[in-house]
Amino acid sequence: MDQDKIKQEVENLRVFFQKDGGDIELIQTNEEDEVYLKLKGQCRVCPVNKDITGEGVEAILKEKVPEVKRVYLDKG
């Protein structure tokens, strides 16, 4: 999996999260092509369902980096 591409796409996503007082951070990737992200700021307590947000982020990353198999989103 292209680590630089993952980092770039997470940076692109950060802009949208930061507009609402939150943020998203890349924690790690692994050999199973899984991506671990963490929500920060207002996004941790946002009333928008974590699953919906996670599904959206996962869909975007899979579209941009097809090797991504799974995205895990930590809201805590």
mmCIF file of the N, C-alpha and C atoms, coordinates in Angstrom:
data_MODEL
# 
_entry.id   MODEL 
# 
loop_
_atom_site.group_PDB 
_atom_site.id 
_atom_site.type_symbol 
_atom_site.label_atom_id 
_atom_site.label_alt_id 
_atom_site.label_comp_id 
_atom_site.label_asym_id 
_atom_site.label_entity_id 
_atom_site.label_seq_id 
_atom_site.pdbx_PDB_ins_code 
_atom_site.Cartn_x 
_atom_site.Cartn_y 
_atom_site.Cartn_z 
_atom_site.occupancy 
_atom_site.B_iso_or_equiv 
_atom_site.pdbx_formal_charge 
_atom_site.auth_seq_id 
_atom_site.auth_comp_id 
_atom_site.auth_asym_id 
_atom_site.auth_atom_id 
_atom_site.pdbx_PDB_model_num 
ATOM 1   N N  . MET A 1 1  ? 0.851   -1.173 0.000  1.00 0.00 ? 1  MET A N  1 
ATOM 2   C CA . MET A 1 1  ? 0.000   0.000  0.000  1.00 0.00 ? 1  MET A CA 1 
ATOM 3   C C  . MET A 1 1  ? 0.900   1.241  0.000  1.00 0.00 ? 1  MET A C  1 
ATOM 4   N N  . ASP A 1 2  ? 0.528   2.230  -0.760 1.00 0.00 ? 2  ASP A N  1 
ATOM 5   C CA . ASP A 1 2  ? 1.305   3.454  -0.911 1.00 0.00 ? 2  ASP A CA 1 
ATOM 6   C C  . ASP A 1 2  ? 1.103   4.378  0.297  1.00 0.00 ? 2  ASP A C  1 
ATOM 7   N N  . GLN A 1 3  ? 2.060   4.370  1.211  1.00 0.00 ? 3  GLN A N  1 
ATOM 8   C CA . GLN A 1 3  ? 1.969   5.156  2.447  1.00 0.00 ? 3  GLN A CA 1 
ATOM 9   C C  . GLN A 1 3  ? 1.861   6.655  2.160  1.00 0.00 ? 3  GLN A C  1 
ATOM 10  N N  . ASP A 1 4  ? 2.613   7.120  1.183  1.00 0.00 ? 4  ASP A N  1 
ATOM 11  C CA . ASP A 1 4  ? 2.579   8.546  0.860  1.00 0.00 ? 4  ASP A CA 1 
ATOM 12  C C  . ASP A 1 4  ? 1.212   8.964  0.336  1.00 0.00 ? 4  ASP A C  1 
ATOM 13  N N  . LYS A 1 5  ? 0.602   8.106  -0.454 1.00 0.00 ? 5  LYS A N  1 
ATOM 14  C CA . LYS A 1 5  ? -0.729  8.398  -0.986 1.00 0.00 ? 5  LYS A CA 1 
ATOM 15  C C  . LYS A 1 5  ? -1.759  8.431  0.150  1.00 0.00 ? 5  LYS A C  1 
ATOM 16  N N  . ILE A 1 6  ? -1.665  7.495  1.077  1.00 0.00 ? 6  ILE A N  1 
ATOM 17  C CA . ILE A 1 6  ? -2.570  7.477  2.235  1.00 0.00 ? 6  ILE A CA 1 
ATOM 18  C C  . ILE A 1 6  ? -2.412  8.783  3.023  1.00 0.00 ? 6  ILE A C  1 
ATOM 19  N N  . LYS A 1 7  ? -1.172  9.164  3.319  1.00 0.00 ? 7  LYS A N  1 
ATOM 20  C CA . LYS A 1 7  ? -0.921  10.392 4.073  1.00 0.00 ? 7  LYS A CA 1 
ATOM 21  C C  . LYS A 1 7  ? -1.511  11.601 3.349  1.00 0.00 ? 7  LYS A C  1 
ATOM 22  N N  . GLN A 1 8  ? -1.326  11.655 2.043  1.00 0.00 ? 8  GLN A N  1 
ATOM 23  C CA . GLN A 1 8  ? -1.846  12.780 1.264  1.00 0.00 ? 8  GLN A CA 1 
ATOM 24  C C  . GLN A 1 8  ? -3.373  12.833 1.308  1.00 0.00 ? 8  GLN A C  1 
ATOM 25  N N  . GLU A 1 9  ? -4.005  11.691 1.168  1.00 0.00 ? 9  GLU A N  1 
ATOM 26  C CA . GLU A 1 9  ? -5.473  11.661 1.187  1.00 0.00 ? 9  GLU A CA 1 
ATOM 27  C C  . GLU A 1 9  ? -6.029  12.026 2.560  1.00 0.00 ? 9  GLU A C  1 
ATOM 28  N N  . VAL A 1 10 ? -5.357  11.603 3.626  1.00 0.00 ? 10 VAL A N  1 
ATOM 29  C CA . VAL A 1 10 ? -5.791  11.991 4.970  1.00 0.00 ? 10 VAL A CA 1 
ATOM 30  C C  . VAL A 1 10 ? -5.631  13.503 5.133  1.00 0.00 ? 10 VAL A C  1 
ATOM 31  N N  . GLU A 1 11 ? -4.540  14.053 4.627  1.00 0.00 ? 11 GLU A N  1 
ATOM 32  C CA . GLU A 1 11 ? -4.350  15.506 4.672  1.00 0.00 ? 11 GLU A CA 1 
ATOM 33  C C  . GLU A 1 11 ? -5.472  16.215 3.928  1.00 0.00 ? 11 GLU A C  1 
ATOM 34  N N  . ASN A 1 12 ? -5.878  15.684 2.789  1.00 0.00 ? 12 ASN A N  1 
ATOM 35  C CA . ASN A 1 12 ? -6.984  16.270 2.026  1.00 0.00 ? 12 ASN A CA 1 
ATOM 36  C C  . ASN A 1 12 ? -8.283  16.229 2.826  1.00 0.00 ? 12 ASN A C  1 
ATOM 37  N N  . LEU A 1 13 ? -8.526  15.134 3.541  1.00 0.00 ? 13 LEU A N  1 
ATOM 38  C CA . LEU A 1 13 ? -9.735  15.002 4.359  1.00 0.00 ? 13 LEU A CA 1 
ATOM 39  C C  . LEU A 1 13 ? -9.729  15.952 5.556  1.00 0.00 ? 13 LEU A C  1 
ATOM 40  N N  . ARG A 1 14 ? -8.553  16.231 6.091  1.00 0.00 ? 14 ARG A N  1 
ATOM 41  C CA . ARG A 1 14 ? -8.436  17.077 7.281  1.00 0.00 ? 14 ARG A CA 1 
ATOM 42  C C  . ARG A 1 14 ? -9.088  18.432 7.078  1.00 0.00 ? 14 ARG A C  1 
ATOM 43  N N  . VAL A 1 15 ? -8.991  18.963 5.892  1.00 0.00 ? 15 VAL A N  1 
ATOM 44  C CA . VAL A 1 15 ? -9.567  20.279 5.596  1.00 0.00 ? 15 VAL A CA 1 
ATOM 45  C C  . VAL A 1 15 ? -11.057 20.301 5.933  1.00 0.00 ? 15 VAL A C  1 
ATOM 46  N N  . PHE A 1 16 ? -11.772 19.257 5.557  1.00 0.00 ? 16 PHE A N  1 
ATOM 47  C CA . PHE A 1 16 ? -13.209 19.188 5.801  1.00 0.00 ? 16 PHE A CA 1 
ATOM 48  C C  . PHE A 1 16 ? -13.522 19.043 7.292  1.00 0.00 ? 16 PHE A C  1 
ATOM 49  N N  . PHE A 1 17 ? -12.741 18.252 7.982  1.00 0.00 ? 17 PHE A N  1 
ATOM 50  C CA . PHE A 1 17 ? -12.960 18.071 9.415  1.00 0.00 ? 17 PHE A CA 1 
ATOM 51  C C  . PHE A 1 17 ? -12.636 19.358 10.183 1.00 0.00 ? 17 PHE A C  1 
ATOM 52  N N  . GLN A 1 18 ? -11.586 20.042 9.772  1.00 0.00 ? 18 GLN A N  1 
ATOM 53  C CA . GLN A 1 18 ? -11.162 21.256 10.462 1.00 0.00 ? 18 GLN A CA 1 
ATOM 54  C C  . GLN A 1 18 ? -12.168 22.396 10.289 1.00 0.00 ? 18 GLN A C  1 
ATOM 55  N N  . LYS A 1 19 ? -12.924 22.391 9.212  1.00 0.00 ? 19 LYS A N  1 
ATOM 56  C CA . LYS A 1 19 ? -13.947 23.424 9.004  1.00 0.00 ? 19 LYS A CA 1 
ATOM 57  C C  . LYS A 1 19 ? -14.993 23.410 10.111 1.00 0.00 ? 19 LYS A C  1 
ATOM 58  N N  . ASP A 1 20 ? -15.204 22.247 10.711 1.00 0.00 ? 20 ASP A N  1 
ATOM 59  C CA . ASP A 1 20 ? -16.201 22.097 11.766 1.00 0.00 ? 20 ASP A CA 1 
ATOM 60  C C  . ASP A 1 20 ? -15.580 22.030 13.161 1.00 0.00 ? 20 ASP A C  1 
ATOM 61  N N  . GLY A 1 21 ? -14.323 22.447 13.290 1.00 0.00 ? 21 GLY A N  1 
ATOM 62  C CA . GLY A 1 21 ? -13.684 22.466 14.600 1.00 0.00 ? 21 GLY A CA 1 
ATOM 63  C C  . GLY A 1 21 ? -13.111 21.135 15.030 1.00 0.00 ? 21 GLY A C  1 
ATOM 64  N N  . GLY A 1 22 ? -12.980 20.218 14.103 1.00 0.00 ? 22 GLY A N  1 
ATOM 65  C CA . GLY A 1 22 ? -12.425 18.911 14.429 1.00 0.00 ? 22 GLY A CA 1 
ATOM 66  C C  . GLY A 1 22 ? -11.154 18.658 13.652 1.00 0.00 ? 22 GLY A C  1 
ATOM 67  N N  . ASP A 1 23 ? -10.775 17.412 13.615 1.00 0.00 ? 23 ASP A N  1 
ATOM 68  C CA . ASP A 1 23 ? -9.590  17.007 12.864 1.00 0.00 ? 23 ASP A CA 1 
ATOM 69  C C  . ASP A 1 23 ? -9.603  15.492 12.753 1.00 0.00 ? 23 ASP A C  1 
ATOM 70  N N  . ILE A 1 24 ? -8.763  14.997 11.888 1.00 0.00 ? 24 ILE A N  1 
ATOM 71  C CA . ILE A 1 24 ? -8.588  13.551 11.732 1.00 0.00 ? 24 ILE A CA 1 
ATOM 72  C C  . ILE A 1 24 ? -7.095  13.304 11.590 1.00 0.00 ? 24 ILE A C  1 
ATOM 73  N N  . GLU A 1 25 ? -6.623  12.245 12.220 1.00 0.00 ? 25 GLU A N  1 
ATOM 74  C CA . GLU A 1 25 ? -5.191  11.952 12.251 1.00 0.00 ? 25 GLU A CA 1 
ATOM 75  C C  . GLU A 1 25 ? -4.940  10.515 11.818 1.00 0.00 ? 25 GLU A C  1 
ATOM 76  N N  . LEU A 1 26 ? -3.925  10.330 11.003 1.00 0.00 ? 26 LEU A N  1 
ATOM 77  C CA . LEU A 1 26 ? -3.488  8.990  10.622 1.00 0.00 ? 26 LEU A CA 1 
ATOM 78  C C  . LEU A 1 26 ? -2.667  8.422  11.773 1.00 0.00 ? 26 LEU A C  1 
ATOM 79  N N  . ILE A 1 27 ? -3.119  7.302  12.317 1.00 0.00 ? 27 ILE A N  1 
ATOM 80  C CA . ILE A 1 27 ? -2.407  6.659  13.414 1.00 0.00 ? 27 ILE A CA 1 
ATOM 81  C C  . ILE A 1 27 ? -1.400  5.648  12.873 1.00 0.00 ? 27 ILE A C  1 
ATOM 82  N N  . GLN A 1 28 ? -1.887  4.749  12.006 1.00 0.00 ? 28 GLN A N  1 
ATOM 83  C CA . GLN A 1 28 ? -0.987  3.744  11.443 1.00 0.00 ? 28 GLN A CA 1 
ATOM 84  C C  . GLN A 1 28 ? -1.653  3.024  10.279 1.00 0.00 ? 28 GLN A C  1 
ATOM 85  N N  . THR A 1 29 ? -0.831  2.325  9.543  1.00 0.00 ? 29 THR A N  1 
ATOM 86  C CA . THR A 1 29 ? -1.289  1.373  8.533  1.00 0.00 ? 29 THR A CA 1 
ATOM 87  C C  . THR A 1 29 ? -0.565  0.067  8.836  1.00 0.00 ? 29 THR A C  1 
ATOM 88  N N  . ASN A 1 30 ? -1.047  -1.020 8.262  1.00 0.00 ? 30 ASN A N  1 
ATOM 89  C CA . ASN A 1 30 ? -0.357  -2.287 8.499  1.00 0.00 ? 30 ASN A CA 1 
ATOM 90  C C  . ASN A 1 30 ? -0.246  -3.109 7.221  1.00 0.00 ? 30 ASN A C  1 
ATOM 91  N N  . GLU A 1 31 ? 0.390   -4.249 7.319  1.00 0.00 ? 31 GLU A N  1 
ATOM 92  C CA . GLU A 1 31 ? 0.620   -5.106 6.157  1.00 0.00 ? 31 GLU A CA 1 
ATOM 93  C C  . GLU A 1 31 ? -0.647  -5.728 5.603  1.00 0.00 ? 31 GLU A C  1 
ATOM 94  N N  . GLU A 1 32 ? -1.722  -5.691 6.367  1.00 0.00 ? 32 GLU A N  1 
ATOM 95  C CA . GLU A 1 32 ? -3.007  -6.217 5.896  1.00 0.00 ? 32 GLU A CA 1 
ATOM 96  C C  . GLU A 1 32 ? -3.788  -5.144 5.130  1.00 0.00 ? 32 GLU A C  1 
ATOM 97  N N  . ASP A 1 33 ? -3.112  -4.029 4.800  1.00 0.00 ? 33 ASP A N  1 
ATOM 98  C CA . ASP A 1 33 ? -3.718  -2.908 4.068  1.00 0.00 ? 33 ASP A CA 1 
ATOM 99  C C  . ASP A 1 33 ? -4.876  -2.284 4.833  1.00 0.00 ? 33 ASP A C  1 
ATOM 100 N N  . GLU A 1 34 ? -4.725  -2.206 6.149  1.00 0.00 ? 34 GLU A N  1 
ATOM 101 C CA . GLU A 1 34 ? -5.698  -1.560 7.014  1.00 0.00 ? 34 GLU A CA 1 
ATOM 102 C C  . GLU A 1 34 ? -5.152  -0.196 7.434  1.00 0.00 ? 34 GLU A C  1 
ATOM 103 N N  . VAL A 1 35 ? -6.058  0.764  7.573  1.00 0.00 ? 35 VAL A N  1 
ATOM 104 C CA . VAL A 1 35 ? -5.699  2.127  7.951  1.00 0.00 ? 35 VAL A CA 1 
ATOM 105 C C  . VAL A 1 35 ? -6.399  2.453  9.267  1.00 0.00 ? 35 VAL A C  1 
ATOM 106 N N  . TYR A 1 36 ? -5.654  3.002  10.210 1.00 0.00 ? 36 TYR A N  1 
ATOM 107 C CA . TYR A 1 36 ? -6.196  3.390  11.511 1.00 0.00 ? 36 TYR A CA 1 
ATOM 108 C C  . TYR A 1 36 ? -6.134  4.909  11.634 1.00 0.00 ? 36 TYR A C  1 
ATOM 109 N N  . LEU A 1 37 ? -7.306  5.507  11.869 1.00 0.00 ? 37 LEU A N  1 
ATOM 110 C CA . LEU A 1 37 ? -7.425  6.952  11.981 1.00 0.00 ? 37 LEU A CA 1 
ATOM 111 C C  . LEU A 1 37 ? -8.048  7.318  13.321 1.00 0.00 ? 37 LEU A C  1 
ATOM 112 N N  . LYS A 1 38 ? -7.831  8.560  13.743 1.00 0.00 ? 38 LYS A N  1 
ATOM 113 C CA . LYS A 1 38 ? -8.420  9.034  14.999 1.00 0.00 ? 38 LYS A CA 1 
ATOM 114 C C  . LYS A 1 38 ? -9.085  10.379 14.757 1.00 0.00 ? 38 LYS A C  1 
ATOM 115 N N  . LEU A 1 39 ? -10.318 10.509 15.248 1.00 0.00 ? 39 LEU A N  1 
ATOM 116 C CA . LEU A 1 39 ? -11.019 11.779 15.204 1.00 0.00 ? 39 LEU A CA 1 
ATOM 117 C C  . LEU A 1 39 ? -10.567 12.620 16.386 1.00 0.00 ? 39 LEU A C  1 
ATOM 118 N N  . LYS A 1 40 ? -10.458 13.932 16.164 1.00 0.00 ? 40 LYS A N  1 
ATOM 119 C CA . LYS A 1 40 ? -9.996  14.833 17.214 1.00 0.00 ? 40 LYS A CA 1 
ATOM 120 C C  . LYS A 1 40 ? -10.899 16.058 17.275 1.00 0.00 ? 40 LYS A C  1 
ATOM 121 N N  . GLY A 1 41 ? -10.776 16.809 18.340 1.00 0.00 ? 41 GLY A N  1 
ATOM 122 C CA . GLY A 1 41 ? -11.532 18.040 18.490 1.00 0.00 ? 41 GLY A CA 1 
ATOM 123 C C  . GLY A 1 41 ? -13.028 17.792 18.542 1.00 0.00 ? 41 GLY A C  1 
ATOM 124 N N  . GLN A 1 42 ? -13.788 18.667 17.908 1.00 0.00 ? 42 GLN A N  1 
ATOM 125 C CA . GLN A 1 42 ? -15.242 18.570 17.928 1.00 0.00 ? 42 GLN A CA 1 
ATOM 126 C C  . GLN A 1 42 ? -15.743 17.274 17.305 1.00 0.00 ? 42 GLN A C  1 
ATOM 127 N N  . CYS A 1 43 ? -14.975 16.677 16.429 1.00 0.00 ? 43 CYS A N  1 
ATOM 128 C CA . CYS A 1 43 ? -15.412 15.443 15.772 1.00 0.00 ? 43 CYS A CA 1 
ATOM 129 C C  . CYS A 1 43 ? -15.584 14.289 16.761 1.00 0.00 ? 43 CYS A C  1 
ATOM 130 N N  . ARG A 1 44 ? -14.895 14.362 17.893 1.00 0.00 ? 44 ARG A N  1 
ATOM 131 C CA . ARG A 1 44 ? -15.020 13.296 18.891 1.00 0.00 ? 44 ARG A CA 1 
ATOM 132 C C  . ARG A 1 44 ? -16.402 13.277 19.523 1.00 0.00 ? 44 ARG A C  1 
ATOM 133 N N  . VAL A 1 45 ? -17.038 14.447 19.616 1.00 0.00 ? 45 VAL A N  1 
ATOM 134 C CA . VAL A 1 45 ? -18.329 14.539 20.299 1.00 0.00 ? 45 VAL A CA 1 
ATOM 135 C C  . VAL A 1 45 ? -19.468 14.924 19.355 1.00 0.00 ? 45 VAL A C  1 
ATOM 136 N N  . CYS A 1 46 ? -19.198 14.934 18.081 1.00 0.00 ? 46 CYS A N  1 
ATOM 137 C CA . CYS A 1 46 ? -20.197 15.338 17.089 1.00 0.00 ? 46 CYS A CA 1 
ATOM 138 C C  . CYS A 1 46 ? -21.388 14.375 17.115 1.00 0.00 ? 46 CYS A C  1 
ATOM 139 N N  . PRO A 1 47 ? -22.601 14.917 16.981 1.00 0.00 ? 47 PRO A N  1 
ATOM 140 C CA . PRO A 1 47 ? -23.780 14.053 16.979 1.00 0.00 ? 47 PRO A CA 1 
ATOM 141 C C  . PRO A 1 47 ? -23.914 13.196 15.719 1.00 0.00 ? 47 PRO A C  1 
ATOM 142 N N  . VAL A 1 48 ? -23.116 13.503 14.688 1.00 0.00 ? 48 VAL A N  1 
ATOM 143 C CA . VAL A 1 48 ? -23.151 12.677 13.482 1.00 0.00 ? 48 VAL A CA 1 
ATOM 144 C C  . VAL A 1 48 ? -22.638 11.291 13.858 1.00 0.00 ? 48 VAL A C  1 
ATOM 145 N N  . ASN A 1 49 ? -23.330 10.293 13.428 1.00 0.00 ? 49 ASN A N  1 
ATOM 146 C CA . ASN A 1 49 ? -22.999 8.911  13.767 1.00 0.00 ? 49 ASN A CA 1 
ATOM 147 C C  . ASN A 1 49 ? -21.580 8.551  13.330 1.00 0.00 ? 49 ASN A C  1 
ATOM 148 N N  . LYS A 1 50 ? -20.813 7.983  14.239 1.00 0.00 ? 50 LYS A N  1 
ATOM 149 C CA . LYS A 1 50 ? -19.442 7.566  13.950 1.00 0.00 ? 50 LYS A CA 1 
ATOM 150 C C  . LYS A 1 50 ? -19.397 6.591  12.782 1.00 0.00 ? 50 LYS A C  1 
ATOM 151 N N  . ASP A 1 51 ? -20.368 5.713  12.700 1.00 0.00 ? 51 ASP A N  1 
ATOM 152 C CA . ASP A 1 51 ? -20.379 4.730  11.621 1.00 0.00 ? 51 ASP A CA 1 
ATOM 153 C C  . ASP A 1 51 ? -20.551 5.399  10.263 1.00 0.00 ? 51 ASP A C  1 
ATOM 154 N N  . ILE A 1 52 ? -21.419 6.406  10.197 1.00 0.00 ? 52 ILE A N  1 
ATOM 155 C CA . ILE A 1 52 ? -21.627 7.119  8.936  1.00 0.00 ? 52 ILE A CA 1 
ATOM 156 C C  . ILE A 1 52 ? -20.346 7.843  8.536  1.00 0.00 ? 52 ILE A C  1 
ATOM 157 N N  . THR A 1 53 ? -19.732 8.542  9.488  1.00 0.00 ? 53 THR A N  1 
ATOM 158 C CA . THR A 1 53 ? -18.482 9.243  9.207  1.00 0.00 ? 53 THR A CA 1 
ATOM 159 C C  . THR A 1 53 ? -17.416 8.247  8.775  1.00 0.00 ? 53 THR A C  1 
ATOM 160 N N  . GLY A 1 54 ? -17.302 7.142  9.503  1.00 0.00 ? 54 GLY A N  1 
ATOM 161 C CA . GLY A 1 54 ? -16.302 6.119  9.178  1.00 0.00 ? 54 GLY A CA 1 
ATOM 162 C C  . GLY A 1 54 ? -16.522 5.513  7.809  1.00 0.00 ? 54 GLY A C  1 
ATOM 163 N N  . GLU A 1 55 ? -17.774 5.248  7.462  1.00 0.00 ? 55 GLU A N  1 
ATOM 164 C CA . GLU A 1 55 ? -18.074 4.683  6.147  1.00 0.00 ? 55 GLU A CA 1 
ATOM 165 C C  . GLU A 1 55 ? -17.696 5.656  5.042  1.00 0.00 ? 55 GLU A C  1 
ATOM 166 N N  . GLY A 1 56 ? -17.947 6.940  5.259  1.00 0.00 ? 56 GLY A N  1 
ATOM 167 C CA . GLY A 1 56 ? -17.600 7.947  4.262  1.00 0.00 ? 56 GLY A CA 1 
ATOM 168 C C  . GLY A 1 56 ? -16.101 8.053  4.061  1.00 0.00 ? 56 GLY A C  1 
ATOM 169 N N  . VAL A 1 57 ? -15.365 8.103  5.161  1.00 0.00 ? 57 VAL A N  1 
ATOM 170 C CA . VAL A 1 57 ? -13.905 8.180  5.091  1.00 0.00 ? 57 VAL A CA 1 
ATOM 171 C C  . VAL A 1 57 ? -13.353 6.932  4.427  1.00 0.00 ? 57 VAL A C  1 
ATOM 172 N N  . GLU A 1 58 ? -13.870 5.774  4.806  1.00 0.00 ? 58 GLU A N  1 
ATOM 173 C CA . GLU A 1 58 ? -13.407 4.518  4.217  1.00 0.00 ? 58 GLU A CA 1 
ATOM 174 C C  . GLU A 1 58 ? -13.668 4.504  2.711  1.00 0.00 ? 58 GLU A C  1 
ATOM 175 N N  . ALA A 1 59 ? -14.840 4.942  2.295  1.00 0.00 ? 59 ALA A N  1 
ATOM 176 C CA . ALA A 1 59 ? -15.172 4.952  0.866  1.00 0.00 ? 59 ALA A CA 1 
ATOM 177 C C  . ALA A 1 59 ? -14.232 5.861  0.090  1.00 0.00 ? 59 ALA A C  1 
ATOM 178 N N  . ILE A 1 60 ? -13.941 7.028  0.645  1.00 0.00 ? 60 ILE A N  1 
ATOM 179 C CA . ILE A 1 60 ? -13.035 7.960  -0.031 1.00 0.00 ? 60 ILE A CA 1 
ATOM 180 C C  . ILE A 1 60 ? -11.638 7.372  -0.144 1.00 0.00 ? 60 ILE A C  1 
ATOM 181 N N  . LEU A 1 61 ? -11.121 6.821  0.961  1.00 0.00 ? 61 LEU A N  1 
ATOM 182 C CA . LEU A 1 61 ? -9.765  6.259  0.921  1.00 0.00 ? 61 LEU A CA 1 
ATOM 183 C C  . LEU A 1 61 ? -9.669  5.069  -0.026 1.00 0.00 ? 61 LEU A C  1 
ATOM 184 N N  . LYS A 1 62 ? -10.693 4.220  -0.038 1.00 0.00 ? 62 LYS A N  1 
ATOM 185 C CA . LYS A 1 62 ? -10.682 3.063  -0.936 1.00 0.00 ? 62 LYS A CA 1 
ATOM 186 C C  . LYS A 1 62 ? -10.746 3.504  -2.404 1.00 0.00 ? 62 LYS A C  1 
ATOM 187 N N  . GLU A 1 63 ? -11.453 4.585  -2.658 1.00 0.00 ? 63 GLU A N  1 
ATOM 188 C CA . GLU A 1 63 ? -11.536 5.097  -4.026 1.00 0.00 ? 63 GLU A CA 1 
ATOM 189 C C  . GLU A 1 63 ? -10.191 5.657  -4.476 1.00 0.00 ? 63 GLU A C  1 
ATOM 190 N N  . LYS A 1 64 ? -9.548  6.403  -3.590 1.00 0.00 ? 64 LYS A N  1 
ATOM 191 C CA . LYS A 1 64 ? -8.286  7.062  -3.927 1.00 0.00 ? 64 LYS A CA 1 
ATOM 192 C C  . LYS A 1 64 ? -7.093  6.112  -3.871 1.00 0.00 ? 64 LYS A C  1 
ATOM 193 N N  . VAL A 1 65 ? -7.154  5.132  -2.968 1.00 0.00 ? 65 VAL A N  1 
ATOM 194 C CA . VAL A 1 65 ? -6.065  4.162  -2.792 1.00 0.00 ? 65 VAL A CA 1 
ATOM 195 C C  . VAL A 1 65 ? -6.708  2.773  -2.769 1.00 0.00 ? 65 VAL A C  1 
ATOM 196 N N  . PRO A 1 66 ? -6.913  2.170  -3.942 1.00 0.00 ? 66 PRO A N  1 
ATOM 197 C CA . PRO A 1 66 ? -7.661  0.909  -4.037 1.00 0.00 ? 66 PRO A CA 1 
ATOM 198 C C  . PRO A 1 66 ? -7.101  -0.253 -3.208 1.00 0.00 ? 66 PRO A C  1 
ATOM 199 N N  . GLU A 1 67 ? -5.844  -0.175 -2.821 1.00 0.00 ? 67 GLU A N  1 
ATOM 200 C CA . GLU A 1 67 ? -5.259  -1.258 -2.016 1.00 0.00 ? 67 GLU A CA 1 
ATOM 201 C C  . GLU A 1 67 ? -5.831  -1.307 -0.598 1.00 0.00 ? 67 GLU A C  1 
ATOM 202 N N  . VAL A 1 68 ? -6.420  -0.216 -0.126 1.00 0.00 ? 68 VAL A N  1 
ATOM 203 C CA . VAL A 1 68 ? -6.969  -0.157 1.236  1.00 0.00 ? 68 VAL A CA 1 
ATOM 204 C C  . VAL A 1 68 ? -8.094  -1.182 1.355  1.00 0.00 ? 68 VAL A C  1 
ATOM 205 N N  . LYS A 1 69 ? -7.960  -2.044 2.362  1.00 0.00 ? 69 LYS A N  1 
ATOM 206 C CA . LYS A 1 69 ? -8.969  -3.087 2.601  1.00 0.00 ? 69 LYS A CA 1 
ATOM 207 C C  . LYS A 1 69 ? -10.000 -2.671 3.641  1.00 0.00 ? 69 LYS A C  1 
ATOM 208 N N  . ARG A 1 70 ? -9.511  -1.928 4.677  1.00 0.00 ? 70 ARG A N  1 
ATOM 209 C CA . ARG A 1 70 ? -10.384 -1.578 5.799  1.00 0.00 ? 70 ARG A CA 1 
ATOM 210 C C  . ARG A 1 70 ? -9.853  -0.318 6.468  1.00 0.00 ? 70 ARG A C  1 
ATOM 211 N N  . VAL A 1 71 ? -10.781 0.509  6.968  1.00 0.00 ? 71 VAL A N  1 
ATOM 212 C CA . VAL A 1 71 ? -10.411 1.715  7.708  1.00 0.00 ? 71 VAL A CA 1 
ATOM 213 C C  . VAL A 1 71 ? -11.074 1.630  9.073  1.00 0.00 ? 71 VAL A C  1 
ATOM 214 N N  . TYR A 1 72 ? -10.274 1.821  10.109 1.00 0.00 ? 72 TYR A N  1 
ATOM 215 C CA . TYR A 1 72 ? -10.768 1.832  11.485 1.00 0.00 ? 72 TYR A CA 1 
ATOM 216 C C  . TYR A 1 72 ? -10.690 3.272  11.986 1.00 0.00 ? 72 TYR A C  1 
ATOM 217 N N  . LEU A 1 73 ? -11.791 3.742  12.571 1.00 0.00 ? 73 LEU A N  1 
ATOM 218 C CA . LEU A 1 73 ? -11.888 5.114  13.030 1.00 0.00 ? 73 LEU A CA 1 
ATOM 219 C C  . LEU A 1 73 ? -12.115 5.133  14.531 1.00 0.00 ? 73 LEU A C  1 
ATOM 220 N N  . ASP A 1 74 ? -11.145 5.713  15.254 1.00 0.00 ? 74 ASP A N  1 
ATOM 221 C CA . ASP A 1 74 ? -11.229 5.828  16.704 1.00 0.00 ? 74 ASP A CA 1 
ATOM 222 C C  . ASP A 1 74 ? -11.801 7.201  17.045 1.00 0.00 ? 74 ASP A C  1 
ATOM 223 N N  . LYS A 1 75 ? -12.929 7.213  17.688 1.00 0.00 ? 75 LYS A N  1 
ATOM 224 C CA . LYS A 1 75 ? -13.598 8.463  18.032 1.00 0.00 ? 75 LYS A CA 1 
ATOM 225 C C  . LYS A 1 75 ? -13.236 8.923  19.449 1.00 0.00 ? 75 LYS A C  1 
ATOM 226 N N  . GLY A 1 76 ? -12.523 8.101  20.172 1.00 0.00 ? 76 GLY A N  1 
ATOM 227 C CA . GLY A 1 76 ? -12.219 8.441  21.566 1.00 0.00 ? 76 GLY A CA 1 
ATOM 228 C C  . GLY A 1 76 ? -10.934 9.058  21.714 1.00 0.00 ? 76 GLY A C  1 
# 
